[in-house]
């Protein structure tokens, strides 16, 4: 356990925060700055927000002797990634009134809005509240948004898994009512003593925690990158239980060999939902009690597991749950991607997966995506679901309504854009990076589309344009765009420079390896040209690019 005399500054902020309230009220009432107080910048994350600034305008602001252009990102808590059509209409209005207008789909199966000024935070959250939406615990040192297999057409058992995601999310919510005190006009105010939190206590977790649930054979949630991974075991058409894994996480720090990406290790199998909830709860309590609270770079659950060992961590969890994990049961993943276009589920409902490049929903002169989705929502004949690959599913369309929705998809160019995008582009993921992320060293979502356009002719040169190669880019090594878990991973090191990683598998079961460092665009293209050429000459039958490149550099 961490030495209480050697706590990081963040730990002291949390325990002294009066249930995550801190001095946020005072910060919000200060009209002389767009920022909030330094300690409050830590606490606001627990309310689902980050303070950011427009990094494109820093030099201009400094030259004019103005403070940086501060604003806030708000992320919703949407376990399983679901919105009704009414909520989508409300979201569209909120985005236009209070943020940049762009609706951003994240790799955590939710949405976030950027560019919200400090004076607009409370009105934004209050409008979300009217839509029965909240941002509680979407960020911060707590359990984050719980993800699960996104498309109900994947399995008749989807509803059961989606409901489990909701139950885990509810179980892991902080008990403090600070969110309502601060943002919803004091609604549900209670005394601090009535907010006792057996799970998080007053110190919360050492760092963020992520949970994902997958239904084989599609690993569309990239389940093993989570701190806690649940894999449904299906026998005789029913969920017999879940294999539980722990210790995933992709973040690292350049130059710090003590930090690394890691996939979750399987602890074992449990045969009931009750046991799943108990196991998840106690995996979290062990991390709460044994996690590193001195060095935040080493405080994720993966480092705690590697410190205690898999057996040691499992033993401590079993001691707290009162039962033993059974040996893991067999499962198999055969793919890790979204099902673009129309698919039908066992109930006869239709689902259309829209390709949303890097999750950015906005209107351009040539492509009115945001307008089209609003028109579809206004029919009140659909729901919306988000995927962990930053895409959106128009869900629960009846047979009678399919033609109307299909017409709107066509009229706004949505179906055409989805159908005509190349395979590499559809299998690309990028984090937000510049211009708002304070940690970004390089571009990601603003640049990867351009780079893919330049890679596509290289693929065509070797006849690989229809190959489902995965490519992911992050502006820093923190892993938000899941670049360590791709066949081609690009990790920013400086503006215009990236480390090239290759050799991840296509199913999310193996991380990639650094191949070359600090490459500019031309060097990236030349390296991929060379690799693709060797691949088509030397690959084994049915060997993917990731499997080949792993073999090539081993």
N, C-alpha and C positions, 0 to 999 in steps of 0.2 A: 504494500500500500504506500501511497505517496506521503512523504514527510510533510506534516502540517506546517512546519517552519520554512518550507521551501516551495510555497505555492506561487504560481504565476500571477501576474497582476489581474488577469481576467477572473481567476478564482475568487479573489478578494472583492471584485466588483459584484459578482453574482451573490455571494453570501451576505453582502451589505446592502443589497438592492431593495429590501422591503418587498419581496415577492415580485421582482422584475419591474418595479415602478421607478426606482432611482429618482432622478430629478427630471424625468421626462416632461412633466407638466411645466416646469420652469423653462426647460429648453424650448418647448413649443411656443411659449408665450413671448420669447425673445425675438422681437421684430428686427433687431439690428444685424442679424446674420441669418443666412440660409442654412447654416449648420446647426447641429445640436452639440451639447457638451460631450467631451471625450468619453467619459464613462458610459453615458447614455448611448453612444454609438455601438457599444457592446450589447446593451440591454434591448435596443430596438430590434435586434435580430430575432429575439425570442417572440416578438410580435409579428414576425414575417417580413421584416424590412431590412434593407441595407442603405446606409448613406453613401451616395456616390457623387461624382461630379463629371462634367463634360470635359474629358481630357483633350478633345480637339480644340477647346477654347481656352486652355490654361494660359498659354503664352499671351494671347490677346488680353485676357483679364489681368494678368500680371503687369503688362505694359500700360494698362489704363489705371493701375493701382486699385483694382477691384479684387475682392475675394473670389476664389474659384466659384464657378456656377454650380452650386450644390443642388442636388435633387435626391429623390428616394425611389428605390425599386420596391414594389410590393408583390409578394408571391402568395398565391392562394393555397390553402390546404384542401386538396381534393383527393382523398384516398380512392385509388382505382381510376381516377381521371374521368369524372362524369359531370356533365352540365345538362340541364334541361334547355329547351329552346327559349323559354322565358328568361332564364339566367343568362343565356348568350346575348339576348337583346339588351339586357341590363349591363352586361360586361362591355358590350360595344359602346354603349352610351357613356359609361364611366371612363373608358379608355380615351374617348374623344374629348371629354370634358376636363379630365384631370391629368392625363399623361401625354406622352408623345403621340398617342393614337395607335401605336403598334401593339398588337396582342402577341405576346411571345410564348410559344409552347416550349416547355423545358424537357430535359431528359428525365425528369422526375414525374412525368405524366400530369403536369399541372400547367398553369399559366402564370406569367408575371408581367407587370406593367412597369415601364421605366419613365424617368423624367418628371416625377411627381414633386412639386414644390412643397416645402414644409407646411405652408398654410393650407395645402390641399390634402394633407394626409388624413385628417379626421373626416372631412366630407367624403373622401374616397372610401374609407373603411365603413362609414355609416351607410353609404349606398350599397356596399357589398352586404352589409348586415340585413338590409331590406330584402336582398335577394337570397337570404339564408346562406350566405357564404362568409368565410372568415379566413384570416391569415395566421391564426394562432399556431405557433410552433412550426411554421413553414421554414424557418431558419433558426439558428441558435444551437446551443449545446443540449439538444433534446432529440427525440425521435422525429425525423422529418416526414415528408409526405410518403405514405405507404403505397408502393406500386404493385400492380398485378397484371397478368396477361390482359391485354387491352381489348381484344376483339371477341365478343360473345360467339361469333361464328366458329371460333377455334374449338370450342367444346361445349356440350350440353351442361357441363359442370361449372361453366364460367360464373354463373350467378352465385354459387356457393363460395367460390374463391374471392369474388368481388366483395361479398358481404363480410368475409373474414378480414379483408383489408380494412374495412370500415370499423370492425370491432377492435382490431389492433390499434388503429389510429385513436379511437376513443379511449382505450385503456391507457395509452401512453401520453395523453394530453397532460400538460402541467395543471395543477389544481388551483393555482393562483387566479384570481379574477381581475388581475391588473389590466388585461386587455379591455375588459368592459369598463373598468374605472376610467381608463385613459381615453378611449376612443368612442365609446357608445354612451356618452352623456351620463356617466356614472351608473348606468344600469347594472344591476346585480352586485352592487357594492356590498362587501362583507368585511368583517374584521380579519386581520391577518391570522389570528389564532384559529379561525375557522377554515383556513386554507392549508391545513396540514397535508403534506404531500409524501406519502410513504415511498413512492418510486424515486422521485428526484430530490426529496428533502429540501434543503435550502441552497444546495450547491450544484444541483442539476448534474449533467454528465461532463466528463472531461473534454469531450468534443462532440460534434454532431454524430448522429446514428441514423443509418438508412436500412430500410427493410423492403424486400421485394418477394413476390410470390409468382411462381411460374407453373404453367400447366404443360408438361411435355406433350407432344414432341417439339413445340415451338418455344424457343428461349427468347421471345421478343422483348422481355424485360431485362435481359442481360443479368440474370439473377445472381450470379456469383460475384458481381462487383459490390454487392451489398454487405453491410456489417452483419446482417442476419438474412439468410436466404432460405426460403421455404419452397420445396419442390413437391407438388402434389403427386401422390402415388395412386394411380388409377388401377383398380382391379375389379373385374366383372362389371365394368361400366360405372363404378362408384369410386369416390375418393376414400381409399382405405386409411389414409393418414398422410403425413408429410415427412420427407427427409428434411432435416434441419441442418443448415451449414452456418458458419460464422467466421468473421474475420476478413471479409472483402473490403476493398478500398483502393482507389487508383491514384490518390494524391502522393506527391513526393516533392522534394526541394532540390533544385539544381545544386550540385556540389556537396550535398549532404548524403553520404552513403548509408547513414543510419535510417534514412527514409526510403520507401520503395512502394511500388504498386503490388497488390496481393489479391488473389482470388480467395473466396471463402472456402474453408475446409469443412467437410461433412462431419457433424457430431453424431448423427444417428437418426433413427426413425421414431416417431410417436404416432399412436393409432387413434387419436381423437382430437377434436377441436379444443376441448377443455385442456388437454395436455399441451397443445400447441401454444395456447395463450399463456399458460403457466410457464412453459419453457422460454418463450420470448421475454416474458416479464423478468425471469430470473437471469437470463443471459444479460439483460440490461443492468440488473442490480449488481452483478459481478463486475461488469465494466465500471459501474458507478464507484464501487468500492476499491477496485484494484487498478483502474486506469491511471495513467500518468497525468498528474495535475501540476507538474513543474515545468514541463517542456511541451508546449502545444503542438509542436511538429511531430511529437512521438506519442500523441494522446488518443489516437483512434483505436478502436477495439482490436484491429489487426496486430498492433504492437503489444497489447495486453496478452493476446493469445500466444504470440511468439515468445513472450517473456515467461508466461506460466506453462507453456506447452499445451498442445491439444488435449492431452489426457488430463492435465492439471485443471484446465478450464472446464472440461466436461465434468470432472469429478465435483468441482465446486458448484456447478449448476445443478447437478443431480442431488447434491446434498440439500440445496435450497428448494428444489421442486418436490422432493420426497419420492421420486421415481427415477428409474434408469432408462436411458435411451436404448431402444432395440437396435440391432445392426441395421445399417442403411439398406433399403430395398432398391432393386434395380429400376433404372429409368434411362431414357434415351432422348437426347435432343437431335433432331434432324435438320433444323433450320433456326435462324435468328433474324427474322425480318417481318415487316408489315405486309399484309395482303392488300395491295393497291387495287382500286376499282371495286366493283360490286361482288359481294359474297352473301350467301344466305345461311341463316342459322337453322337449328333443328325446329324452331317454332314457326318457320316460314317468313321471318322478318329479314329485311335487307340492310346491309351495311356497306357504305362506300368510304374507303380509305383515301383521303386526299393527300397527295404529296405536298408538304409544306417545307420548302427548302430552309433548313436550320431553324424551323419553327416560327419564322417571321410572317405574321399575318398582317398585311397592309395592302393598300391599293397603289398600283402604279398606272401610268398612262396606258400601258399595254395589257395590264392584268389586274382587274378589279376583284381580287380575291376576297378582301374584307367585305366589300359591298355584297358580293354574291353569297357569302355565308350568312350575312344579316338577312338577306331576302329569304334564304332557306329557313332560317330560324323563325322568321315572321309567319311562316306557314303554320307553325305550331304542330307540325306533323313529324318532327324528328327530335332526337336527343343528340348530344355531342359527347364523344369520348376522345381522350388524348392518348398517344402512344409514347413509349420511352425512346422512340426514334424521332421525336419532335414532329410527328404528324398528327392529323386529326381525322376522326371517323364520324361521318354522318350516320347516326345509328337509329335502329328501331323503326325503319321505314316499312310500312305495310305494302303489300302487293298493289293495293288500290292507289297508293300515293306515289309509287316508285316513278311513274312516268313524269309526274309534275316535278319531282326533285331532280330527275335526270335532265329535264328541260332547263332548269335553273343552273345546273352544273355546266351544261353546254353553253348557255347564253353568256355566262361570265367567264368562259374559258377555263374553268376549273378542271373539267374532265379532260380537255385537250392537253392542258399543262401536265396533268398527272400521267396521262397515257404516253406522251411524247418525251418525257424526261428519260435520259439515259440511265443504264443500270448503275454505273458508278455514282452518279448524282443522287439516285434514289437510295443508295447505300452509304451516303455521307452524313456525318454529324459534326457540328461545330459548336463550341461554347460561345457566349456573348463576347468576351474579350473587350477590345477597344470598341467604342470610345468610353464606356462607362465603368468597366471593371477596374478597380484600383490595383489588382494583382497582375494584370495582363502585361506581358513583355512584348507581345506581337499581336497581329490581327488574327482573327479566326472566322467568325460568321460573315464579316464583310469581305473577306478575301477568298475563302475556300471556293465559292461558286466560280470565281474567275480562274482559279487554279484548275478546277475540274474541267472547265472549258478547254484549257490548254493540255490537259492530260488525255482528253477524249480522242484527239487525232492519233496519239501514241498508241492507245488501245486499238483503234481501228487498223493501224499499221500492222498489228499482230493478230487481228481477228478476234480481239478480246472484248469488243464493245458491248456484248451481251452477257459477259461474265459478272456474276454478283460479288465482285470484290468490294470489301468494306474499306472505307477511308474516313478517318476522323482527325480533326484538328483542334488543338487547344492553344490558347495564347500564352499559357504558362504550364508548369508541370503539375498543377493541382488536380487535373483529371476530370474536370466538369464535362468535357465533351467526350469522355471515355476513350481517348486516343490510345492508352496502353493496351486496350482490349480490341484492337482492330488488325486486319491484315496489313494495312498501311496506316501508321500513326505519325502525325506531325505535331511536335511539341515546341512551342515558341521559346526561343532563347534571347532574342533581341528583335528590334523592329526589322521585319523582312527576313529573319533568320529562324530556322527550325532544325531540331534534331529529327532525323528520319528513322522510324522504327518499323520493322517488318517481322513477319513470322507468327502473328497471332492467328488463331484458327477462326473459321467462319461461324462457329457455334457458340463462342464465348467461353470456351473451356481452357484456353491457353493464352497467356499474355504474350505480347510481342517483345522484341529485343532491339536495343539501339544498334543501328547499322552505320549511320554517318552523322556527324555533328555539324551544327551551325551552317546549314545549307541555305543559299538563296534560291530564288525561283528557278533559274537556269540549271543550277546544280541538282535540284529536286527532279526536274524534268529529265535531265540526262541520266540520273541514277535509275529512275523508273523505266526509262527507255531500255537501258542495259538489262535491268532485271526482267522486264517483260520478254525481251528477246531470248534470254537464257531459259526463261520459264517455258515458252512454247517449244523450244528445242529439246528440253531435258525432262519435262514433267512426266510423271507416271500416269497411267490411265486413271481418269476421274480425280486426279490430284488437284486440289484448289491452290490458288496462288499463295495463300497463307501457309498451307502445309508444305508446299515446295520451298518457299523462302525460309521457313523454319529449318528444313533439311539442308538447304543451301548454305546457311550461315552457321550451322551446328558443327 
